[in-house]
Amino acid sequence: MPKTSARLLSLLSLLQARRDWPGQLLAERLEVSPRTVRRDVDRLRELGYPIAAIKGPDGGYRLGAGMELPPLLFDDDQAVALAVALQTAAVTGAGIEEAAVRALSTVRQVMPARLRHRVDALQVTAVDDAGTRPHPQVAPDVLLTLSAAVRAREVLRFDYVPVSPPGTAAHADPAATAPRRVQPHHLVTRGGRWYLVAWDLDRDDWRTFRVDRITPRTPTGPRFTPRELPGGDVAAFVAGRFKGSDGTGGWPCHGEVILDLPASVVSTYTRDGVVEELGPDRCRLVLGAWSWPGLAASIGRFDADIEVIGPRELKDAFAHLARRYARAAADGPAEPTTPPPSR
């Protein structure tokens, strides 16, 4: 059985996690008797926490809301963790940099001098990877809306911006710009970008959506029973979808293109890339390889028109292979060429 102080913190954390808690369920979660739960609730009330008793067959407790809650207390490790988290918020892509700075200043003012000195001594400069493209920012209210739908298990409707620039064929395709209907499963962050893992009701398959391209619609749809995510683990699922596609899976080169092929066809022959449907006959592919010419050749095996989104090295690799293939098709004498760098 945990010590009383640790158990009180656990009880308080549980009461903050949901509105109403049956007493028996609290006892099971804390691995104590209902009588012990009642005593711990009385102790929290003595400390100033407004905990109301709920009448009913099961009985229970509810943590009251308002400004009368006592100030939060942090030990040394928690203070350090909080300072690090707020100072590194600039690279989360959540658009909360200014709010994080203000939050750190507010928390610092109410800390004891001993903890305040420790936090002041911890100066962290969060530097994003200069070798990657700037991460798009996501509005905090969008994150809150998606997170609420995930938690409430409600069907989510949203507009999804195609990856192509405005004016291209993807934006003119009604299927690519039609509102999406999904059963949201998880909201995850990876490499400074936010993604929504969801079951696409219209595509009848799992999809991973870039949150910065999502504009939620209201109201949300009906509640649903969550499906089991392939593999059962969201971290493993997302890692599998992105393996080799962003430079973290061991590939030194990675690029992004749009193919004039259905996503179902491309995904059949793509083991470690990310395939995103843009319409009935168009999809976005993010893929990695050991060299830029190798990546271009791998993408070129698809018998379809290709639009290179980036980076520049991938465009140069396609041009290099085009010259080489043109000479081969002309049956002319082989001329030495200098391939683009492999990294």
Solvent accessible surface area in square Angstrom, and as a share of the most:
residue,aa,sasa,rsa
1,M,173,0.77
2,P,61,0.39
3,K,166,0.70
4,T,59,0.34
5,S,77,0.49
6,A,47,0.36
7,R,13,0.05
8,L,24,0.12
9,L,122,0.61
10,S,51,0.33
11,L,0,0.00
12,L,19,0.09
13,S,66,0.43
14,L,24,0.12
15,L,4,0.02
16,Q,103,0.46
17,A,54,0.42
18,R,105,0.38
19,R,168,0.61
20,D,49,0.25
21,W,7,0.03
22,P,41,0.26
23,G,11,0.11
24,Q,97,0.43
25,L,57,0.28
26,L,0,0.00
27,A,1,0.01
28,E,102,0.46
29,R,139,0.51
30,L,13,0.06
31,E,140,0.63
32,V,18,0.10
33,S,52,0.34
34,P,55,0.34
35,R,158,0.58
36,T,11,0.06
37,V,1,0.00
38,R,125,0.46
39,R,108,0.40
40,D,0,0.00
41,V,1,0.00
42,D,68,0.35
43,R,86,0.31
44,L,4,0.02
45,R,93,0.34
46,E,145,0.65
47,L,112,0.56
48,G,38,0.37
49,Y,29,0.11
50,P,53,0.33
51,I,11,0.06
52,A,54,0.42
53,A,72,0.56
54,I,47,0.24
55,K,199,0.84
56,G,51,0.49
57,P,145,0.91
58,D,113,0.58
59,G,26,0.25
60,G,7,0.07
61,Y,24,0.09
62,R,73,0.27
63,L,28,0.14
64,G,25,0.24
65,A,108,0.84
66,G,51,0.49
67,M,186,0.83
68,E,146,0.66
69,L,63,0.31
70,P,35,0.22
71,P,103,0.65
72,L,123,0.61
73,L,158,0.79
74,F,59,0.25
75,D,81,0.42
76,D,42,0.22
77,D,111,0.57
78,Q,87,0.39
79,A,0,0.00
80,V,41,0.23
81,A,62,0.48
82,L,45,0.22
83,A,1,0.00
84,V,56,0.32
85,A,60,0.46
86,L,35,0.18
87,Q,35,0.15
88,T,41,0.24
89,A,7,0.06
90,A,50,0.39
91,V,50,0.29
92,T,44,0.25
93,G,2,0.02
94,A,4,0.03
95,G,32,0.31
96,I,58,0.30
97,E,59,0.27
98,E,128,0.57
99,A,43,0.33
100,A,7,0.05
101,V,105,0.61
102,R,143,0.52
103,A,40,0.31
104,L,33,0.17
105,S,51,0.33
106,T,84,0.49
107,V,31,0.18
108,R,89,0.32
109,Q,127,0.56
110,V,111,0.64
111,M,10,0.05
112,P,78,0.49
113,A,52,0.40
114,R,144,0.53
115,L,3,0.02
116,R,59,0.21
117,H,119,0.53
118,R,109,0.40
119,V,5,0.03
120,D,53,0.28
121,A,86,0.67
122,L,49,0.24
123,Q,143,0.64
124,V,50,0.29
125,T,116,0.67
126,A,31,0.24
127,V,123,0.71
128,D,61,0.32
129,D,89,0.46
130,A,105,0.81
131,G,74,0.71
132,T,53,0.31
133,R,116,0.42
134,P,121,0.76
135,H,35,0.16
136,P,40,0.25
137,Q,96,0.43
138,V,5,0.03
139,A,49,0.38
140,P,57,0.36
141,D,92,0.48
142,V,25,0.15
143,L,20,0.10
144,L,128,0.64
145,T,44,0.25
146,L,0,0.00
147,S,51,0.33
148,A,61,0.47
149,A,2,0.01
150,V,34,0.19
151,R,176,0.64
152,A,31,0.24
153,R,120,0.44
154,E,47,0.21
155,V,11,0.07
156,L,0,0.00
157,R,70,0.26
158,F,0,0.00
159,D,45,0.23
160,Y,9,0.04
161,V,74,0.43
162,P,10,0.06
163,V,21,0.12
164,S,4,0.02
165,P,75,0.47
166,P,115,0.73
167,G,80,0.77
168,T,40,0.23
169,A,65,0.50
170,A,0,0.00
171,H,56,0.25
172,A,81,0.63
173,D,32,0.16
174,P,106,0.67
175,A,37,0.29
176,A,5,0.04
177,T,53,0.31
178,A,41,0.32
179,P,54,0.34
180,R,5,0.02
181,R,99,0.36
182,V,0,0.00
183,Q,24,0.11
184,P,3,0.02
185,H,40,0.18
186,H,66,0.30
187,L,43,0.21
188,V,25,0.14
189,T,77,0.44
190,R,58,0.21
191,G,59,0.57
192,G,13,0.12
193,R,39,0.14
194,W,46,0.16
195,Y,17,0.06
196,L,0,0.00
197,V,0,0.00
198,A,0,0.00
199,W,32,0.11
200,D,0,0.00
201,L,47,0.23
202,D,76,0.39
203,R,55,0.20
204,D,101,0.52
205,D,58,0.30
206,W,18,0.06
207,R,35,0.13
208,T,18,0.11
209,F,2,0.01
210,R,16,0.06
211,V,1,0.01
212,D,44,0.23
213,R,27,0.10
214,I,9,0.04
215,T,76,0.44
216,P,31,0.19
217,R,92,0.34
218,T,109,0.63
219,P,104,0.66
220,T,44,0.26
221,G,22,0.21
222,P,100,0.63
223,R,163,0.59
224,F,28,0.12
225,T,117,0.68
226,P,51,0.32
227,R,105,0.38
228,E,150,0.67
229,L,7,0.03
230,P,65,0.41
231,G,83,0.80
232,G,53,0.51
233,D,70,0.36
234,V,34,0.19
235,A,69,0.54
236,A,63,0.49
237,F,19,0.08
238,V,9,0.05
239,A,50,0.39
240,G,43,0.41
241,R,71,0.26
242,F,15,0.06
243,K,116,0.49
244,G,0,0.00
245,S,2,0.01
246,D,45,0.23
247,G,35,0.34
248,T,100,0.58
249,G,37,0.36
250,G,50,0.48
251,W,57,0.20
252,P,28,0.18
253,C,0,0.00
254,H,59,0.26
255,G,4,0.04
256,E,5,0.02
257,V,0,0.00
258,I,2,0.01
259,L,0,0.00
260,D,59,0.31
261,L,36,0.18
262,P,38,0.24
263,A,8,0.06
264,S,81,0.52
265,V,60,0.35
266,V,0,0.00
267,S,53,0.34
268,T,97,0.57
269,Y,136,0.52
270,T,16,0.09
271,R,234,0.85
272,D,29,0.15
273,G,11,0.10
274,V,12,0.07
275,V,31,0.18
276,E,10,0.05
277,E,28,0.13
278,L,6,0.03
279,G,1,0.01
280,P,78,0.49
281,D,88,0.46
282,R,31,0.11
283,C,0,0.00
284,R,16,0.06
285,L,1,0.00
286,V,18,0.10
287,L,10,0.05
288,G,7,0.07
289,A,13,0.10
290,W,172,0.60
291,S,31,0.20
292,W,14,0.05
293,P,25,0.16
294,G,33,0.32
295,L,0,0.00
296,A,1,0.01
297,A,46,0.36
298,S,34,0.22
299,I,1,0.00
300,G,40,0.39
301,R,124,0.45
302,F,15,0.06
303,D,143,0.74
304,A,28,0.21
305,D,107,0.56
306,I,59,0.30
307,E,58,0.26
308,V,26,0.15
309,I,49,0.25
310,G,6,0.06
311,P,45,0.28
312,R,162,0.59
313,E,68,0.31
314,L,0,0.00
315,K,81,0.34
316,D,56,0.29
317,A,0,0.00
318,F,45,0.19
319,A,44,0.34
320,H,3,0.01
321,L,15,0.07
322,A,59,0.46
323,R,128,0.47
324,R,108,0.39
325,Y,125,0.48
326,A,62,0.48
327,R,63,0.23
328,A,70,0.55
329,A,87,0.68
330,A,77,0.59
331,D,131,0.68
332,G,38,0.37
333,P,112,0.71
334,A,103,0.80
335,E,104,0.47
336,P,136,0.86
337,T,47,0.28
338,T,121,0.71
339,P,71,0.45
340,P,22,0.14
341,P,93,0.58
342,S,58,0.38
343,R,188,0.69
